[in-house]
Amino acid sequence: VEDIQLCTIPPHFRCAAHTFNLVATTDAEKALKSSVPYARICRQAFSKCSDLWNKYSRSTRSADIIRDTTCISLQVPTCTRWNSYYDAVAKIRSISNSNMSKLCTQLKLSNFSSQKLIFLDEYLKVMVHLAQDLDRLQGESDCYMGILLPTILTATNRLKSEEPRLKVVKPLVKAILTGLETRFGHYFHDKEFILATVTHPKFKLEWLPIDRREEVKRDFLGQIKQLRRQDGLVDDEESQLIDVDNDDYYNFNPPPIDTSKSEMEQYLLDPSRQLSILNNYPTVKKLFLHYNTALTSSAPVERLFSSGKLILSALRNRLDPDGLRFHE
């Protein structure tokens, strides 16, 4: 039994984009149970939208009428595409009120009431924050674990600032805020997520409450010292005890001190927010790569196979970690 080597697997983290989508869908639907007036106007407004979507998708003649009258093509929401419901509603509200009246008359539909239009406008004001953040989380150019906490924090702050100006969809805001706290709140106390954000030059410590910054700085400094020791580097406190009697004691132009604390402080004080500044702080850069490098999975490979019409071939069953590569 002693000779058996136990294998450990990395900790599992839920897909942030998928979890964010659950907030925008599953958690948002809970608002229907919290307020009867909200549920009534919500169902009525979306029922009108569904009438337009059905006309557009089921009748080529109706689709031509919509395009001729509004000069746009509607987008029908699908359950397999994130943000599709928001995008579909946004398309409808891009139609002017006068054209909407003409369109409903030609399609023999009852027109949108002013209350329903107010609901749709407020719905878009709330959901635009989630839609933009969801696009950011599933993007390819800024795919770092360190963007998650600032994204959640920004979405929360924007929703709270938007809430007092709303008249109809306040229950929706409350449901979304509750969902964000329930699904993402514990990540704000997870050291890996915190260090992933701190080592990202765009955020550093600015996103943290002031009363937590010193604690996070201590953890950050501890990680830098640990990594420097692993690399065989000696901090200035130790080197001073060793080199105090050397012949260069009276050197009036000593080289710049390269220590854990000075590297951390210089990094945090650096005004640049570009990733390229990490080249000036080698230990911080290693920590950034450790916490922010996404592990490859079969998903992007299957997407590649799908583009090459190989999704149903035998190659799909032969995914090998050695075959996964990062491509710029």
Beta strands, then each sheet from edge to edge (+ up, - down):
end
